[in-house]
Amino acid sequence: MVIFGTLFAVAGGLFLNRALNAQYQNYKAPLQVAIKHGWNSGEVLRHLRQAGVLRDDFVPLIYLKTARRGDSLKAGVYRFDVPLSPIAVIDKLVRGDVVMKTVTIREGLDRFQIATIIREEGFGTAAQWEKAMHKVELIRDLDPDADSLEGYLFPETYTLSPGTSPDAIVATMVSMFRKQFGGELAFINTGLSFHDTVTLASIVETEAQLPADRPMIASVYLNRIRRHMPLQADPTVVYALKLAGRWDGNIRRVDLQIESPYNTYRTRGFPPGPIANAGLASLKAAAAPASTDFLYFVSRNDGSHVFSRNLAEHNRNVEIFQRQFWRQKRAASDGRR
């Protein structure tokens, strides 16, 4: 027992020595290291080891899982000027002692969601974001009809200095939109205006999950426009509900009757403007849709869609891929009880 106690004491002493002392710094100071959103603690520590900030992953991981249990390592860009102990490195990341922050805006978010995400990272107030989102002079040359920056806030991971204003952030996002999609302007072959192309792209983005479906879904809506049919796009109803302050995460049949120019069940043609911010794939799909005669599509519940040319085909697909699918799913669930 004495031997085991001695061994534990020696091991504990070695662990504390490694944890408390900056024994290693395999880089030339100063060094900046970017920690990305979505990385788990193992990925963060491995990245710091590969950058030369940590000697190994094990000691800091043990410290994080025991002494700092429940704390998270915050994303951002960190500066290391001098050697730090593993404990000091972990504490720095738990505090979020960053020189730059990284904020990821994924495809399909609307301006309200984007403002919330970036505001929660410490950039600006709700009032500042509301004002910034209406700086339409940033895109007036592209879209004279825009009444907000909806649709022009390009989805990307942005690295921001603490204290950056909402005005500066939206200017950066619009600039990225121009950089990514500006070269595609000459390839719009639908006869649509730029405004309507971006609006179509925003609807495609909120409907599609698979890359192959994007040009197909764009063709469905373009075919409906050309036949003077209502678009009947559920995401436009969601946007109408958000504008009315009525969105609670669920869309109901009664919601399809909401009075709003964004409700494409009641209003023919495109809504007044984009309903979300599309990525490059959806923007390209809207600029150059597939050539089809499809007028309907329905989800297969696996991320893909099945397309049809007439209402009879569509109704059969709804029966197979929606009603039967959910009946079978409910029956399977009841059978497990």
C-alpha positions as CSV (number, residue, x, y, z in Angstrom):
1,M,0.0,0.0,0.0
2,V,2.9,2.3,0.8
3,I,4.4,1.6,-2.6
4,F,1.1,2.3,-4.4
5,G,0.7,5.5,-2.3
6,T,4.2,6.6,-3.3
7,L,3.5,5.9,-7.0
8,F,0.3,7.9,-6.9
9,A,2.0,10.7,-5.2
10,V,4.8,10.7,-7.8
11,A,2.3,10.5,-10.7
12,G,0.3,13.3,-9.1
13,G,3.3,15.4,-8.7
14,L,4.4,14.8,-12.4
15,F,0.8,15.7,-13.5
16,L,0.8,19.0,-11.5
17,N,4.3,19.8,-12.8
18,R,3.1,19.4,-16.4
19,A,-0.2,21.2,-15.8
20,L,1.2,24.2,-13.9
21,N,4.4,24.9,-15.8
22,A,5.0,26.2,-19.2
23,Q,7.5,23.6,-20.3
24,Y,6.9,23.8,-24.0
25,Q,6.4,26.4,-26.7
26,N,7.2,25.1,-30.2
27,Y,6.5,28.3,-32.0
28,K,7.9,31.7,-32.6
29,A,5.9,34.2,-30.6
30,P,3.6,36.0,-31.1
31,L,1.3,33.4,-32.5
32,Q,-2.4,33.7,-33.4
33,V,-4.5,30.5,-33.4
34,A,-8.1,30.3,-34.7
35,I,-10.5,28.0,-32.8
36,K,-13.6,27.3,-34.9
37,H,-17.2,27.1,-33.9
38,G,-18.4,23.5,-33.6
39,W,-15.1,22.0,-32.5
40,N,-15.3,19.7,-29.5
41,S,-12.7,20.0,-26.7
42,G,-10.6,17.2,-28.2
43,E,-10.4,18.9,-31.6
44,V,-9.5,22.2,-29.9
45,L,-6.7,20.7,-27.8
46,R,-5.3,18.8,-30.8
47,H,-5.2,21.9,-32.9
48,L,-3.4,23.8,-30.1
49,R,-0.9,20.9,-29.9
50,Q,-0.3,21.0,-33.6
51,A,0.2,24.7,-33.5
52,G,2.9,24.3,-30.8
53,V,1.0,25.9,-27.9
54,L,0.5,22.7,-26.0
55,R,3.0,19.8,-25.4
56,D,0.2,17.2,-25.5
57,D,-3.5,16.8,-25.4
58,F,-3.8,14.6,-22.3
59,V,-2.9,16.8,-19.4
60,P,-5.1,19.8,-20.5
61,L,-8.0,17.4,-21.3
62,I,-7.8,15.9,-17.8
63,Y,-7.7,19.4,-16.2
64,L,-10.7,20.4,-18.4
65,K,-12.8,17.3,-17.5
66,T,-12.1,17.5,-13.8
67,A,-11.3,21.0,-12.5
68,R,-13.2,22.8,-15.2
69,R,-16.1,20.4,-15.8
70,G,-19.0,22.1,-17.3
71,D,-16.9,24.9,-18.8
72,S,-16.6,25.3,-22.6
73,L,-13.8,26.4,-24.8
74,K,-14.9,29.4,-26.8
75,A,-14.3,30.0,-30.4
76,G,-12.2,32.8,-31.7
77,V,-8.7,33.9,-32.6
78,Y,-6.2,33.7,-29.7
79,R,-2.8,35.4,-29.4
80,F,0.0,33.7,-27.5
81,D,2.9,36.0,-26.7
82,V,4.7,34.0,-24.1
83,P,4.8,30.3,-23.0
84,L,1.8,29.3,-20.9
85,S,1.1,26.3,-18.8
86,P,-1.7,23.9,-19.9
87,I,-3.9,25.3,-17.1
88,A,-3.3,28.9,-18.3
89,V,-4.1,27.9,-21.9
90,I,-7.4,26.3,-20.8
91,D,-8.3,29.2,-18.6
92,K,-7.7,31.6,-21.5
93,L,-10.0,29.7,-23.8
94,V,-12.7,29.3,-21.1
95,R,-12.6,33.1,-20.5
96,G,-12.8,33.7,-24.3
97,D,-9.8,36.0,-24.1
98,V,-9.7,36.5,-27.9
99,V,-8.2,39.0,-30.2
100,M,-10.7,38.1,-32.9
101,K,-14.0,36.3,-32.9
102,T,-15.2,33.9,-35.5
103,V,-18.9,33.8,-36.3
104,T,-20.4,31.3,-38.7
105,I,-23.6,32.2,-40.6
106,R,-25.0,29.2,-42.4
107,E,-27.1,29.2,-45.5
108,G,-30.8,29.8,-45.3
109,L,-30.9,32.1,-42.2
110,D,-32.9,35.3,-42.4
111,R,-31.8,38.7,-41.2
112,F,-33.5,38.3,-37.9
113,Q,-31.7,35.0,-37.1
114,I,-28.3,36.5,-38.3
115,A,-28.7,39.6,-36.1
116,T,-29.5,37.4,-33.1
117,I,-26.5,35.1,-33.7
118,I,-24.0,37.9,-34.1
119,R,-25.5,40.0,-31.3
120,E,-25.2,37.1,-28.9
121,E,-21.5,37.1,-29.7
122,G,-21.3,40.6,-28.3
123,F,-21.6,42.7,-31.4
124,G,-24.1,45.6,-31.1
125,T,-27.7,46.0,-29.8
126,A,-31.0,44.9,-31.2
127,A,-31.7,48.6,-32.2
128,Q,-28.3,48.9,-33.9
129,W,-28.9,45.7,-35.9
130,E,-32.4,46.8,-36.9
131,K,-30.9,50.0,-38.3
132,A,-28.0,48.2,-40.0
133,M,-30.2,45.7,-41.7
134,H,-31.9,48.6,-43.6
135,K,-28.7,50.1,-45.0
136,V,-30.0,49.4,-48.5
137,E,-27.6,52.0,-50.1
138,L,-25.0,49.1,-49.9
139,I,-26.9,47.3,-52.6
140,R,-28.9,50.0,-54.3
141,D,-26.9,49.7,-57.5
142,L,-27.7,45.9,-57.7
143,D,-31.2,46.0,-56.4
144,P,-33.1,49.4,-56.5
145,D,-36.2,47.7,-55.1
146,A,-34.7,46.3,-51.9
147,D,-36.1,47.6,-48.7
148,S,-33.7,45.7,-46.5
149,L,-30.5,43.7,-46.8
150,E,-32.3,40.4,-46.7
151,G,-30.8,38.1,-49.3
152,Y,-27.5,40.0,-49.5
153,L,-25.9,38.9,-46.2
154,F,-23.7,36.2,-47.6
155,P,-23.4,33.0,-45.5
156,E,-19.8,32.5,-44.4
157,T,-17.5,32.2,-41.4
158,Y,-16.5,35.8,-40.5
159,T,-13.5,36.8,-38.3
160,L,-14.4,39.9,-36.4
161,S,-12.5,42.2,-34.1
162,P,-14.2,42.8,-30.7
163,G,-16.1,46.1,-30.9
164,T,-16.8,45.9,-34.6
165,S,-20.1,47.7,-35.3
166,P,-23.2,46.1,-36.9
167,D,-22.9,48.6,-39.8
168,A,-19.3,47.4,-40.5
169,I,-20.4,43.8,-40.2
170,V,-23.2,44.0,-42.7
171,A,-21.0,45.9,-45.0
172,T,-18.5,43.0,-44.9
173,M,-21.3,40.5,-45.5
174,V,-22.7,42.5,-48.5
175,S,-19.1,42.8,-49.9
176,M,-18.8,39.0,-49.6
177,F,-22.0,38.6,-51.5
178,R,-20.7,40.8,-54.3
179,K,-17.4,38.9,-54.4
180,Q,-19.1,35.5,-54.5
181,F,-22.1,36.2,-56.8
182,G,-21.1,39.3,-58.6
183,G,-19.4,37.4,-61.4
184,E,-22.6,35.3,-62.0
185,L,-24.7,38.4,-62.8
186,A,-24.0,38.0,-66.5
187,F,-25.3,34.4,-66.5
188,I,-28.8,35.0,-65.4
189,N,-30.7,33.4,-68.3
190,T,-34.2,33.3,-66.9
191,G,-35.5,36.7,-67.9
192,L,-35.9,37.5,-64.2
193,S,-34.6,40.7,-62.7
194,F,-31.7,40.6,-60.3
195,H,-34.1,41.3,-57.4
196,D,-36.4,38.3,-58.3
197,T,-33.4,36.1,-58.9
198,V,-32.1,36.6,-55.4
199,T,-35.7,36.2,-54.1
200,L,-36.0,32.9,-55.9
201,A,-32.6,31.8,-54.6
202,S,-33.8,32.5,-51.0
203,I,-36.8,30.3,-51.5
204,V,-34.7,27.5,-53.0
205,E,-32.3,27.7,-50.1
206,T,-35.1,27.2,-47.6
207,E,-36.6,24.3,-49.5
208,A,-33.6,22.3,-50.8
209,Q,-31.2,20.1,-48.9
210,L,-29.4,18.2,-51.6
211,P,-27.3,20.0,-54.3
212,A,-29.0,18.1,-57.2
213,D,-32.4,19.3,-56.0
214,R,-31.6,23.0,-56.1
215,P,-31.8,23.6,-59.9
216,M,-34.9,21.4,-60.0
217,I,-36.7,23.3,-57.3
218,A,-35.8,26.6,-59.0
219,S,-37.3,25.3,-62.2
220,V,-40.6,24.4,-60.4
221,Y,-41.0,27.9,-59.1
222,L,-40.0,29.5,-62.4
223,N,-42.5,27.3,-64.3
224,R,-45.2,28.4,-61.9
225,I,-44.3,32.0,-62.4
226,R,-44.5,31.6,-66.1
227,R,-47.9,29.9,-65.9
228,H,-49.2,32.6,-63.5
229,M,-49.7,30.0,-60.8
230,P,-49.2,30.8,-57.1
231,L,-45.8,29.7,-55.8
232,Q,-47.4,28.2,-52.6
233,A,-44.0,28.1,-50.9
234,D,-44.3,27.3,-47.2
235,P,-41.1,29.2,-46.2
236,T,-42.7,32.5,-47.5
237,V,-45.6,31.9,-45.0
238,V,-43.0,31.4,-42.2
239,Y,-41.4,34.7,-43.1
240,A,-44.8,36.5,-43.2
241,L,-45.5,35.1,-39.7
242,K,-42.1,36.4,-38.5
243,L,-42.9,39.8,-39.8
244,A,-46.2,39.7,-38.0
245,G,-44.6,38.5,-34.8
246,R,-46.7,35.3,-34.9
247,W,-44.0,32.6,-35.7
248,D,-43.7,30.0,-32.9
249,G,-41.8,27.3,-34.8
250,N,-44.9,25.6,-36.3
251,I,-46.8,26.3,-39.5
252,R,-50.5,25.4,-39.4
253,R,-53.2,25.2,-42.1
254,V,-54.8,28.4,-40.8
255,D,-51.4,30.2,-41.2
256,L,-51.7,29.7,-45.0
257,Q,-54.4,32.4,-44.9
258,I,-52.3,35.1,-43.3
259,E,-52.7,38.5,-44.9
260,S,-49.3,39.4,-46.2
261,P,-47.6,40.1,-49.5
262,Y,-45.1,37.4,-48.5
263,N,-47.8,34.7,-48.3
264,T,-47.4,33.0,-51.7
265,Y,-50.5,31.0,-51.1
266,R,-52.7,34.1,-51.4
267,T,-50.5,36.3,-53.6
268,R,-49.3,35.3,-57.1
269,G,-45.8,36.0,-58.3
270,F,-42.7,36.4,-56.1
271,P,-42.9,37.9,-52.6
272,P,-41.7,41.5,-52.3
273,G,-38.2,40.4,-51.7
274,P,-35.9,37.6,-50.4
275,I,-37.0,35.6,-47.3
276,A,-33.5,34.4,-46.3
277,N,-29.9,34.5,-47.3
278,A,-28.9,31.9,-49.9
279,G,-25.5,30.3,-50.4
280,L,-23.8,30.3,-53.8
281,A,-25.3,27.0,-54.9
282,S,-28.8,28.3,-54.5
283,L,-28.0,31.6,-56.1
284,K,-26.5,29.8,-59.1
285,A,-29.6,27.5,-59.3
286,A,-31.9,30.5,-59.4
287,A,-29.8,32.2,-62.1
288,A,-29.7,29.0,-64.2
289,P,-32.5,26.6,-63.2
290,A,-32.8,23.1,-64.7
291,S,-34.9,22.9,-67.9
292,T,-38.0,20.9,-66.8
293,D,-41.8,21.0,-67.1
294,F,-42.2,20.1,-63.4
295,L,-44.8,22.1,-61.4
296,Y,-44.8,20.3,-58.1
297,F,-42.5,18.6,-55.6
298,V,-42.8,16.9,-52.3
299,S,-40.2,15.7,-49.7
300,R,-39.2,12.1,-49.5
301,N,-38.4,12.7,-45.8
302,D,-34.7,11.8,-46.5
303,G,-33.6,15.2,-47.6
304,S,-34.5,14.6,-51.3
305,H,-37.6,15.5,-53.3
306,V,-39.8,13.8,-55.9
307,F,-41.0,16.0,-58.7
308,S,-44.2,15.9,-60.8
309,R,-45.7,17.5,-63.9
310,N,-49.4,17.7,-62.9
311,L,-51.6,17.7,-59.8
312,A,-52.6,14.0,-60.2
313,E,-49.0,12.9,-60.1
314,H,-48.3,15.2,-57.2
315,N,-51.3,13.9,-55.2
316,R,-50.0,10.3,-55.7
317,N,-46.6,11.4,-54.5
318,V,-48.1,13.1,-51.4
319,E,-50.0,9.9,-50.6
320,I,-46.9,7.8,-50.9
321,F,-44.2,10.0,-49.4
322,Q,-46.2,11.9,-46.8
323,R,-49.4,10.2,-45.7
324,Q,-48.3,6.6,-46.0
325,F,-44.8,7.4,-44.6
326,W,-46.2,9.1,-41.5
327,R,-48.9,6.4,-41.0
328,Q,-46.2,3.7,-41.1
329,K,-44.0,5.7,-38.8
330,R,-46.9,6.2,-36.3
331,A,-47.8,2.5,-36.5
332,A,-44.1,1.4,-35.9
333,S,-44.0,3.8,-32.9
334,D,-47.2,2.4,-31.5
335,G,-45.9,-1.1,-31.9
336,R,-42.8,-0.4,-29.8
337,R,-44.9,0.8,-26.9
